[in-house]
Amino acid sequence: MKTAKKTSQKNEQSALASPQDFRKWLARCIVVLETDPVKVSRRADLGVNTTGSFLREDRDIRLSVAIKLHGAVCSMALEGEKQLPPLRGVGNA
């Protein structure tokens, strides 16, 4: 029983967002950027359906894909001079 509690506490302190939090953040970013999932996928050099599938379905993506999506929306925000919502992680849970 103690192991499960320690694991739970460890997960709460993770620097990475959960897939659900990342999905919500990505959806909000797309709204803020006034763009669509296909454009984000293309910017991230991913298949055109990758972002939309991740947003619609309860499925996980690889960390490398999440990094590409994060980089894509951040660069789009810089170009459009838009401010993205904070991504939940350590220090802003």
C-alpha positions as CSV (number, residue, x, y, z in Angstrom):
1,M,0.0,0.0,0.0
2,K,2.8,2.4,0.8
3,T,4.3,1.8,-2.6
4,A,1.2,3.0,-4.4
5,K,1.1,6.1,-2.3
6,K,4.7,6.9,-3.1
7,T,4.1,6.3,-6.8
8,S,1.1,8.7,-6.7
9,Q,3.1,11.4,-5.0
10,K,5.9,11.0,-7.5
11,N,3.5,11.4,-10.4
12,E,2.0,14.5,-8.9
13,Q,5.5,16.1,-8.8
14,S,6.3,15.2,-12.4
15,A,7.7,18.0,-14.6
16,L,5.6,16.6,-17.5
17,A,2.0,17.3,-18.1
18,S,-0.4,14.3,-18.2
19,P,-1.7,13.3,-21.6
20,Q,-5.1,14.8,-20.6
21,D,-3.6,18.1,-19.5
22,F,-1.4,18.3,-22.7
23,R,-4.5,17.5,-24.8
24,K,-6.5,20.4,-23.1
25,W,-3.5,22.7,-23.5
26,L,-3.0,21.9,-27.1
27,A,-6.7,22.5,-27.9
28,R,-6.6,25.9,-26.1
29,C,-3.5,26.8,-28.0
30,I,-5.1,26.0,-31.4
31,V,-8.0,28.4,-30.4
32,V,-5.6,31.1,-29.3
33,L,-3.6,30.8,-32.5
34,E,-6.8,30.8,-34.6
35,T,-5.5,27.8,-36.5
36,D,-6.5,24.2,-37.0
37,P,-5.0,20.8,-36.1
38,V,-3.8,20.1,-39.6
39,K,-1.7,23.2,-39.7
40,V,-0.2,22.4,-36.3
41,S,0.7,18.8,-37.6
42,R,2.3,20.2,-40.7
43,R,4.3,22.7,-38.7
44,A,5.5,19.9,-36.5
45,D,6.4,17.8,-39.5
46,L,3.9,15.1,-38.5
47,G,1.2,13.3,-40.4
48,V,-1.8,15.7,-41.1
49,N,-4.1,13.7,-38.9
50,T,-1.8,13.3,-35.9
51,T,-3.0,16.4,-34.0
52,G,-6.6,15.9,-34.7
53,S,-6.6,12.3,-33.7
54,F,-4.8,13.0,-30.5
55,L,-7.4,15.8,-29.6
56,R,-10.4,13.6,-30.5
57,E,-9.4,10.3,-29.1
58,D,-8.4,9.2,-25.6
59,R,-5.0,7.9,-26.8
60,D,-1.4,8.7,-25.8
61,I,1.3,10.0,-28.0
62,R,5.1,9.5,-27.8
63,L,7.1,12.1,-26.0
64,S,8.9,12.9,-29.2
65,V,5.6,13.8,-30.8
66,A,4.5,15.9,-27.9
67,I,7.8,17.8,-28.1
68,K,7.3,18.4,-31.8
69,L,3.7,19.7,-31.2
70,H,4.9,21.9,-28.3
71,G,7.6,23.4,-30.5
72,A,5.2,23.9,-33.4
73,V,2.6,25.8,-31.3
74,C,5.3,27.9,-29.6
75,S,6.9,28.9,-32.9
76,M,3.4,29.8,-34.3
77,A,2.7,31.9,-31.2
78,L,6.0,33.8,-31.6
79,E,5.2,34.5,-35.3
80,G,1.7,35.6,-34.5
81,E,2.8,37.5,-31.4
82,K,0.2,35.5,-29.4
83,Q,0.5,34.4,-25.7
84,L,-0.2,30.8,-25.1
85,P,-1.8,29.5,-21.9
86,P,0.5,27.9,-19.4
87,L,1.2,24.2,-19.7
88,R,0.5,22.4,-16.4
89,G,3.6,20.9,-14.8
90,V,5.9,21.5,-11.8
91,G,5.2,24.8,-10.1
92,N,1.9,25.5,-11.9
93,A,-0.3,22.5,-11.0
